[in-house]
Amino acid sequence: MEPQAYHRPVLLEAVVEILSPAPGKVLVDATLGGGGHSRALLAGGASVVGIDQDPDAIAHNQPMASDRFQLIRGNFGDLPELLGSTPYRQVDGILFDLGVSSHQLDQPHRGFSYQLEGPLDMRMAQAGPSALDLVNRASLEDLARILYAYGEEPASRRIARAILQAREHRPIQTTTELAELIRKATGHRRGGHPARRSFQALRIAVNGEMEALSRALAASEELLRPGGRLAVISFHSLEDRQVKRFLAGRRSLVAPGKQPVVPEQREQQDNPRARSAKLRWAVRQETET
Ligand SMILES: C[S@@+](CC[C@H](N)C(=O)[O-])C[C@H]1O[C@@H](n2cnc3c(N)ncnc32)[C@H](O)[C@@H]1O
């Protein structure tokens, strides 16, 4: 598969400028995906540790593995442990390009898309409890809470009730079955497909995304050497808020600007996925003695 077909990297130039790869530098790409960012960092001469919890991403990048490009399958929430298996104790830069890759989204059998019929799966790691388990087992209260908290879905209770009613008859099995149920429960709405928010919410819950991000950000502070840089690309307001708050509360990580870096209009036109991207970055300060 062509690298671009797997995933088109977002804000590539900005990431390269911020992490400024050079020989001797060690950079962590904590969300390897199709390896677009990693390739650019390697081209700059840096050594790169590429991490992804999806075995597909590791397999896709495997042909490029070298003494300068180490691949690790794992959850970035466990960053210190994952880096423990490398020679590096501290690094010069860490990149998080959050969410799912186009590859994950475009494959019907992965169950991420409300537009493609497939099993209700949504597991980036391809292991553990799936969206099928969540949708068919969670209580009304838990479902409503997840849809509201992670999808900012105003009709969270109505959708949760419709899910419980439907599963009284038989389990909800497919993405399109769930999307249709949500459409019926909410009626026609402006602002995209009526299932968009719910699918985002379920995906975040199934993959424990907010918890992993919170653990990873806290660990990054320790893993960066003074002068090292942290770059985080987020795609929805929950993530961006978490990153912004984290950076605001850390004295040893100084964010160079209050406003996030966003893709230029041309990138937004060329790559619709880039439209909601926001990049925040910070520099690790010398530790006080
Ligand atoms: C937006 S894609 C990254 C694309 C990549 N930057 C590129 O240029 O191709 C996000 C990737 O991060 C992975 N991912 C998301 N959360 C993760 C986590 N907690 N731990 C490890 N990998 C994660 C996903 O499996 C996905 O492959």
The ligand as an ORCA input file, in Angstrom:
! r2SCAN-3c Opt
* xyz 0 1
  C      -3.838     10.059     13.077
  S      -3.034      8.524     13.020
  C      -1.343      8.957     12.865
  C      -0.894      9.174     11.464
  C       0.587      9.367     11.279
  N       1.077     10.547     11.948
  C       0.948      9.409      9.803
  O       1.555     10.393      9.370
  O       0.633      8.471      9.091
  C      -3.098      8.006     14.691
  C      -2.426      6.667     14.955
  O      -2.176      6.608     16.358
  C      -2.532      5.367     16.853
  N      -2.930      5.565     18.249
  C      -3.981      6.286     18.709
  N      -4.016      6.239     20.051
  C      -2.960      5.489     20.439
  C      -2.459      5.078     21.709
  N      -3.073      5.413     22.848
  N      -1.332      4.347     21.737
  C      -0.697      3.990     20.585
  N      -1.133      4.320     19.358
  C      -2.251      5.065     19.286
  C      -3.643      4.855     15.970
  O      -3.684      3.445     15.976
  C      -3.274      5.458     14.610
  O      -2.536      4.536     13.850
*
